[in-house]
Amino acid sequence: MCCFVSYYEIANFLNTCGSMDLALTIRILREYKHFTQEYVAIQLGVSQKVYSNLENGVTRIQAATFYEISKVLGFTMDEIVQFSLQGNKVRPEQLEQVSNATIEQLYLRLDQLEQEISDLKSGKASP
């Protein structure tokens, strides 16, 4: 699994990767979610035509736009890039399972932190 550490790395990837591959990946994930181009466009605050141009590779996807698209689709940018780099051979359900597993881990960690905070407030914290 890849992991970007900065917008610079994301922008570099977007400039060097096959934009058609990424555009195809975004289309596959949008269709998997049963979203229309119009729905995603509205969420992004652009026209359906502008979004269509992004998804069809007519317009190069910029890092900030890629981030917003990933939020709308419910996947991380890393997951979308990984899917794209694997030639879209991974099923979207597998990515969603990863996303759900990550979310579950974050909720567990949040519960742990909330318990630690509660313990600190009540004076039960161990040194």
Backbone as a chain_set.jsonl record, in Angstrom:
{"seq": "MCCFVSYYEIANFLNTCGSMDLALTIRILREYKHFTQEYVAIQLGVSQKVYSNLENGVTRIQAATFYEISKVLGFTMDEIVQFSLQGNKVRPEQLEQVSNATIEQLYLRLDQLEQEISDLKSGKASP", "coords": {"N": [[0.843, -1.17, 0.0], [0.576, 2.187, -0.854], [1.733, 5.307, 0.444], [1.203, 8.632, 0.775], [3.018, 11.467, 1.839], [2.879, 14.148, 1.572], [1.302, 16.976, -0.062], [2.848, 17.662, -2.201], [3.972, 15.233, -3.065], [1.648, 13.942, -3.871], [0.798, 15.655, -5.927], [2.981, 15.342, -7.642], [2.705, 12.63, -8.289], [0.231, 12.754, -9.648], [0.982, 14.257, -11.832], [2.737, 12.561, -13.126], [1.615, 10.043, -13.428], [-0.468, 7.885, -15.438], [-3.015, 9.728, -16.512], [-5.382, 8.9, -17.583], [-5.691, 6.346, -16.513], [-6.128, 6.9, -13.8], [-8.421, 8.468, -14.019], [-10.184, 6.576, -15.061], [-10.263, 4.818, -12.908], [-11.491, 6.44, -10.976], [-13.977, 6.741, -12.203], [-14.877, 4.05, -12.155], [-15.055, 3.617, -9.376], [-16.947, 5.556, -8.711], [-19.187, 4.593, -10.087], [-19.445, 2.173, -8.768], [-20.301, 3.044, -6.282], [-22.772, 3.833, -7.016], [-23.219, 6.449, -7.775], [-24.134, 9.303, -9.67], [-22.607, 11.223, -12.331], [-23.515, 13.797, -12.168], [-24.311, 14.006, -9.464], [-21.826, 13.768, -8.098], [-20.536, 15.972, -9.189], [-22.114, 18.074, -8.178], [-21.544, 17.793, -5.446], [-18.888, 18.525, -5.513], [-19.083, 21.1, -6.304], [-19.039, 21.912, -8.955], [-19.822, 22.031, -12.487], [-21.648, 19.431, -14.227], [-20.467, 18.904, -16.67], [-17.816, 19.833, -16.341], [-16.966, 18.023, -14.382], [-17.28, 15.646, -15.825], [-15.32, 15.993, -17.781], [-13.039, 15.757, -16.172], [-13.277, 13.1, -15.312], [-13.156, 11.745, -17.698], [-10.622, 12.164, -18.528], [-10.04, 14.382, -20.018], [-9.509, 16.794, -18.798], [-6.809, 17.407, -16.679], [-6.466, 16.019, -13.451], [-6.162, 17.842, -10.537], [-4.317, 18.008, -7.418], [-5.8, 19.02, -5.171], [-8.419, 18.804, -6.116], [-8.524, 16.061, -6.547], [-8.366, 15.192, -3.914], [-10.837, 16.16, -2.926], [-12.608, 14.691, -4.544], [-12.0, 12.113, -3.664], [-12.991, 12.237, -1.056], [-15.744, 12.53, -1.531], [-16.277, 10.101, -2.778], [-15.699, 8.382, -0.752], [-13.321, 7.063, -0.233], [-9.814, 6.868, 0.567], [-7.184, 8.935, -0.781], [-4.88, 7.444, -1.135], [-5.934, 4.828, -1.291], [-7.381, 4.962, -3.676], [-5.321, 5.519, -5.494], [-3.768, 3.202, -5.159], [-5.554, 1.273, -6.111], [-5.694, 2.145, -8.745], [-2.984, 1.838, -9.547], [-2.777, -0.896, -9.494], [-3.945, -1.597, -11.763], [-6.678, -1.526, -11.732], [-7.507, -4.005, -10.918], [-8.176, -4.901, -8.451], [-11.103, -5.422, -6.63], [-13.614, -2.964, -6.0], [-15.003, -3.453, -3.623], [-13.105, -4.651, -2.008], [-11.426, -2.512, -1.433], [-13.209, -0.977, 0.008], [-13.575, -2.6, 2.211], [-11.071, -2.364, 3.361], [-11.173, 0.338, 3.957], [-13.318, 0.348, 5.788], [-12.22, -1.288, 7.788], [-10.086, 0.294, 8.609], [-11.494, 2.475, 9.61], [-12.82, 1.218, 11.742], [-10.599, 0.604, 13.346], [-9.765, 3.173, 13.992], [-11.969, 4.077, 15.48], [-11.787, 2.313, 17.656], [-9.347, 3.157, 18.729], [-10.052, 5.762, 19.381], [-11.951, 5.262, 21.383], [-10.211, 4.179, 23.311], [-8.593, 6.412, 23.863], [-10.518, 8.185, 24.846], [-11.171, 6.837, 27.185], [-8.735, 7.005, 28.532], [-8.623, 9.76, 28.93], [-10.829, 10.106, 30.563], [-9.953, 8.602, 32.774], [-7.74, 10.15, 33.523], [-9.008, 12.517, 34.306], [-10.432, 11.618, 36.511], [-8.45, 10.881, 38.183], [-7.451, 8.32, 38.103], [-5.44, 7.537, 36.491], [-2.574, 5.713, 35.474], [0.918, 6.042, 36.29]], "CA": [[0.0, 0.0, 0.0], [1.391, 3.391, -0.9], [1.329, 6.304, 1.436], [1.75, 9.941, 0.475], [3.257, 12.249, 3.037], [2.68, 15.568, 1.327], [0.607, 17.343, -1.292], [3.843, 17.659, -3.271], [4.051, 13.863, -3.582], [0.405, 13.67, -4.595], [0.853, 16.416, -7.177], [3.971, 14.69, -8.491], [2.077, 11.413, -8.812], [-0.79, 13.125, -10.617], [1.642, 14.745, -13.042], [3.516, 11.524, -13.803], [0.855, 8.815, -13.683], [-1.388, 7.941, -16.557], [-4.235, 10.379, -16.033], [-6.524, 8.102, -18.012], [-5.853, 5.263, -15.545], [-6.731, 7.46, -12.597], [-9.778, 8.878, -14.382], [-10.96, 5.34, -15.155], [-10.445, 4.347, -11.531], [-12.499, 7.297, -10.346], [-15.274, 6.381, -12.786], [-15.26, 2.733, -11.63], [-15.467, 3.775, -7.976], [-18.207, 6.324, -8.702], [-20.253, 3.682, -10.491], [-19.59, 1.198, -7.688], [-21.096, 3.707, -5.244], [-24.055, 4.177, -7.636], [-23.319, 7.896, -7.857], [-24.107, 9.846, -11.018], [-21.645, 12.31, -12.512], [-24.156, 15.017, -11.689], [-24.247, 14.017, -8.003], [-20.451, 14.075, -7.683], [-20.279, 17.361, -9.588], [-22.778, 18.951, -7.206], [-20.774, 17.711, -4.207], [-17.629, 19.245, -5.728], [-19.377, 22.492, -6.613], [-18.708, 22.179, -10.356], [-20.861, 21.547, -13.397], [-21.511, 18.03, -14.651], [-19.534, 18.899, -17.807], [-16.462, 19.952, -15.779], [-16.644, 16.739, -13.766], [-17.157, 14.665, -16.909], [-13.992, 16.192, -18.384], [-12.057, 15.177, -15.243], [-13.428, 11.651, -15.297], [-12.804, 11.21, -19.011], [-9.218, 12.446, -18.806], [-9.899, 15.577, -20.863], [-8.873, 17.752, -17.904], [-5.94, 16.743, -15.686], [-6.945, 16.157, -12.081], [-5.228, 18.488, -9.621], [-4.274, 17.362, -6.103], [-6.914, 19.458, -4.322], [-9.637, 18.216, -6.687], [-8.432, 14.633, -6.27], [-8.711, 15.047, -2.503], [-12.285, 16.359, -2.791], [-13.268, 13.541, -5.177], [-11.825, 10.952, -2.789], [-13.924, 12.409, 0.069], [-17.099, 12.264, -2.022], [-16.388, 8.665, -3.068], [-15.553, 7.635, 0.488], [-12.052, 6.34, -0.219], [-8.667, 7.754, 0.712], [-6.435, 9.096, -2.027], [-3.988, 6.287, -1.223], [-6.687, 3.668, -1.754], [-7.697, 5.161, -5.096], [-4.069, 5.369, -6.238], [-3.418, 1.785, -5.108], [-6.482, 0.629, -7.038], [-5.267, 2.539, -10.083], [-1.677, 1.235, -9.841], [-2.97, -2.328, -9.696], [-4.666, -1.774, -13.017], [-8.095, -1.685, -11.409], [-7.769, -5.436, -10.778], [-8.76, -5.096, -7.136], [-12.515, -5.046, -6.642], [-13.886, -1.85, -5.09], [-15.438, -3.957, -2.315], [-11.901, -4.886, -1.213], [-10.997, -1.208, -0.936], [-14.155, -0.55, 1.023], [-13.282, -3.378, 3.406], [-9.906, -1.723, 3.964], [-11.651, 1.596, 4.533], [-14.111, 0.035, 6.975], [-11.302, -1.786, 8.812], [-9.361, 1.461, 9.095], [-12.443, 3.24, 10.423], [-13.013, 0.483, 12.993], [-9.395, 0.792, 14.154], [-9.786, 4.541, 14.503], [-12.968, 4.134, 16.552], [-11.228, 1.637, 18.826], [-8.334, 4.05, 19.307], [-10.789, 6.871, 19.974], [-12.482, 4.762, 22.652], [-9.087, 4.077, 24.247], [-8.2, 7.767, 24.26], [-11.564, 8.728, 25.702], [-11.03, 6.186, 28.487], [-7.553, 7.605, 29.165], [-9.01, 11.108, 29.367], [-11.711, 9.913, 31.716], [-9.11, 8.164, 33.888], [-6.937, 11.298, 33.968], [-9.894, 13.448, 35.01], [-10.855, 11.049, 37.782], [-7.262, 10.6, 38.984], [-7.15, 6.882, 38.061], [-4.38, 7.268, 35.509], [-1.333, 5.116, 35.982], [2.063, 6.886, 35.913]], "C": [[0.89, 1.235, 0.0], [0.889, 4.38, 0.146], [2.005, 7.629, 1.097], [1.947, 10.702, 1.773], [3.038, 13.735, 2.81], [1.881, 15.786, 0.049], [1.569, 17.338, -2.47], [3.932, 16.271, -3.903], [2.794, 13.5, -4.369], [0.415, 14.379, -5.939], [1.837, 15.791, -8.155], [3.394, 13.422, -9.104], [1.079, 11.754, -9.902], [-0.177, 13.61, -11.927], [2.357, 13.65, -13.815], [2.722, 10.271, -14.129], [0.019, 8.985, -14.937], [-2.707, 8.521, -16.089], [-5.471, 9.605, -16.458], [-6.77, 6.954, -17.044], [-6.558, 5.763, -14.294], [-8.176, 7.873, -12.873], [-10.689, 7.656, -14.472], [-11.251, 4.789, -13.767], [-11.531, 5.142, -10.83], [-13.888, 6.964, -10.893], [-15.778, 5.049, -12.232], [-15.768, 2.854, -10.196], [-16.767, 4.563, -7.857], [-19.374, 5.405, -9.055], [-20.499, 2.617, -9.422], [-20.467, 1.759, -6.567], [-22.504, 4.083, -5.735], [-24.3, 5.682, -7.624], [-23.346, 8.293, -9.334], [-23.009, 10.9, -11.11], [-22.232, 13.608, -11.958], [-24.083, 15.118, -10.165], [-22.856, 14.407, -7.531], [-20.125, 15.522, -8.021], [-20.89, 18.338, -8.598], [-21.995, 18.964, -5.895], [-19.463, 18.498, -4.304], [-17.842, 20.726, -6.01], [-18.972, 22.886, -8.029], [-19.867, 21.686, -11.219], [-20.607, 20.086, -13.751], [-20.507, 17.923, -15.785], [-18.089, 18.973, -17.307], [-16.055, 18.625, -15.156], [-16.443, 15.658, -14.822], [-15.787, 14.767, -17.574], [-12.886, 15.634, -17.493], [-12.076, 13.652, -15.345], [-13.041, 11.003, -16.626], [-11.365, 11.523, -19.415], [-8.987, 13.641, -19.709], [-9.169, 16.662, -20.081], [-8.062, 16.984, -16.873], [-6.448, 17.037, -14.278], [-5.843, 16.751, -11.209], [-5.35, 17.853, -8.231], [-5.467, 17.745, -5.234], [-8.233, 18.865, -4.809], [-9.679, 16.72, -6.415], [-8.826, 14.36, -4.823], [-10.227, 15.151, -2.308], [-13.061, 15.195, -3.396], [-13.172, 12.328, -4.26], [-12.781, 11.031, -1.596], [-15.349, 12.066, -0.357], [-17.297, 10.758, -2.235], [-16.236, 7.804, -1.814], [-14.329, 6.736, 0.547], [-10.934, 7.342, 0.024], [-7.991, 7.895, -0.645], [-5.498, 7.906, -2.221], [-4.717, 5.068, -1.771], [-7.004, 3.78, -3.24], [-6.448, 4.965, -5.949], [-3.659, 3.895, -6.284], [-4.272, 0.998, -6.098], [-6.056, 0.901, -8.474], [-3.953, 1.863, -10.475], [-1.781, -0.265, -10.08], [-3.796, -2.61, -10.945], [-6.143, -2.034, -12.816], [-8.486, -3.155, -11.277], [-8.359, -5.781, -9.415], [-10.215, -4.659, -7.223], [-12.732, -3.896, -5.661], [-14.31, -2.309, -3.709], [-14.232, -4.191, -1.41], [-11.376, -3.568, -0.639], [-11.919, -0.745, 0.179], [-13.933, -1.318, 2.316], [-12.087, -2.779, 4.134], [-10.343, -0.43, 4.643], [-12.423, 1.336, 5.812], [-13.227, -0.466, 8.107], [-10.53, -0.631, 9.431], [-10.256, 2.291, 10.004], [-12.663, 2.556, 11.763], [-11.807, 0.653, 13.914], [-9.368, 2.183, 14.769], [-10.808, 4.699, 15.624], [-12.464, 3.453, 17.819], [-10.206, 2.526, 19.526], [-9.003, 5.238, 19.987], [-11.38, 6.465, 21.322], [-11.388, 4.675, 23.71], [-8.685, 5.453, 24.765], [-9.244, 8.411, 25.166], [-11.485, 8.12, 27.105], [-9.839, 6.768, 29.244], [-7.882, 8.997, 29.701], [-9.884, 11.023, 30.609], [-10.911, 9.516, 32.958], [-8.27, 9.322, 34.428], [-7.796, 12.284, 34.759], [-10.285, 12.934, 36.383], [-9.689, 10.693, 38.688], [-6.885, 9.126, 39.003], [-5.992, 6.548, 37.141], [-3.162, 6.679, 36.175], [-0.154, 5.933, 35.489], [2.811, 6.351, 34.724]], "O": [[1.848, 1.315, 0.769], [-0.231, 4.281, 0.648], [3.231, 7.734, 1.127], [1.139, 10.594, 2.696], [3.013, 14.506, 3.77], [1.793, 14.905, -0.806], [1.175, 17.049, -3.6], [3.963, 16.142, -5.127], [2.866, 12.834, -5.402], [0.083, 13.787, -6.965], [1.566, 15.717, -9.353], [3.571, 13.166, -10.295], [1.072, 11.125, -10.96], [-0.743, 13.403, -13.0], [2.568, 13.778, -15.021], [3.11, 9.511, -15.016], [-0.172, 10.097, -15.429], [-3.441, 7.871, -15.345], [-6.495, 9.644, -15.776], [-7.921, 6.613, -16.773], [-7.478, 5.118, -13.791], [-9.056, 7.646, -12.042], [-11.831, 7.694, -14.015], [-12.365, 4.344, -13.49], [-12.393, 4.57, -10.163], [-14.86, 6.912, -10.139], [-16.951, 4.92, -11.882], [-16.789, 2.265, -9.843], [-17.596, 4.268, -6.996], [-20.418, 5.435, -8.405], [-21.64, 2.209, -9.201], [-21.273, 1.039, -5.978], [-23.322, 4.586, -4.965], [-25.435, 6.137, -7.481], [-22.659, 7.684, -10.154], [-22.539, 11.408, -10.093], [-21.523, 14.413, -11.354], [-23.821, 16.195, -9.63], [-22.709, 15.273, -6.668], [-19.502, 16.221, -7.221], [-20.254, 19.322, -8.221], [-21.802, 20.024, -5.299], [-18.989, 19.062, -3.317], [-16.898, 21.515, -5.962], [-18.61, 24.035, -8.285], [-20.774, 21.009, -10.735], [-19.498, 19.576, -13.595], [-19.765, 16.943, -15.856], [-17.229, 18.246, -17.804], [-14.939, 18.15, -15.369], [-15.526, 14.844, -14.712], [-15.167, 13.752, -17.891], [-11.9, 15.097, -17.998], [-11.034, 13.005, -15.451], [-12.643, 9.839, -16.66], [-10.94, 11.184, -20.519], [-7.856, 13.892, -20.125], [-8.317, 17.365, -20.625], [-8.552, 16.032, -16.266], [-6.814, 18.169, -13.962], [-4.731, 16.226, -11.152], [-6.366, 17.236, -7.912], [-6.083, 16.874, -4.621], [-9.072, 18.468, -3.999], [-10.732, 16.17, -6.091], [-9.542, 13.399, -4.544], [-10.827, 14.332, -1.612], [-14.062, 14.756, -2.829], [-14.146, 11.594, -4.094], [-13.322, 10.011, -1.169], [-16.074, 11.39, 0.373], [-18.353, 10.212, -1.914], [-16.605, 6.629, -1.817], [-14.306, 5.758, 1.293], [-11.081, 8.527, -0.275], [-8.199, 7.08, -1.544], [-5.339, 7.415, -3.339], [-4.183, 4.353, -2.62], [-6.905, 2.798, -3.976], [-6.501, 4.324, -6.999], [-3.249, 3.398, -7.333], [-3.761, 0.155, -6.835], [-6.056, 0.001, -9.313], [-3.815, 1.372, -11.596], [-0.958, -0.839, -10.793], [-4.282, -3.722, -11.149], [-6.785, -2.688, -13.639], [-9.643, -3.518, -11.492], [-8.973, -6.835, -9.248], [-10.52, -3.632, -7.829], [-12.101, -3.857, -4.604], [-14.016, -1.638, -2.72], [-14.304, -3.966, -0.202], [-10.932, -3.52, 0.508], [-11.465, -0.186, 1.177], [-14.083, -0.759, 3.402], [-12.076, -2.692, 5.362], [-9.934, -0.14, 5.767], [-12.215, 2.021, 6.813], [-13.451, -0.114, 9.265], [-10.342, -0.588, 10.647], [-9.815, 2.758, 11.055], [-12.693, 3.215, 12.802], [-11.968, 0.827, 15.122], [-8.993, 2.35, 15.93], [-10.541, 5.382, 16.613], [-12.684, 3.948, 18.924], [-10.196, 2.637, 20.752], [-8.566, 5.671, 21.054], [-11.319, 7.226, 22.287], [-11.601, 5.049, 24.863], [-8.464, 5.634, 25.962], [-8.905, 9.096, 26.13], [-11.709, 8.814, 28.097], [-9.917, 6.998, 30.451], [-7.463, 9.36, 30.8], [-9.702, 11.767, 31.572], [-11.154, 10.024, 34.053], [-8.104, 9.462, 35.64], [-7.35, 12.822, 35.772], [-10.451, 13.717, 37.317], [-9.889, 10.257, 39.822], [-6.079, 8.713, 39.837], [-5.607, 5.384, 37.028], [-2.766, 7.075, 37.271], [-0.204, 6.471, 34.383], [3.795, 6.951, 34.292]]}, "num_chains": 1, "name": "protein.A"}
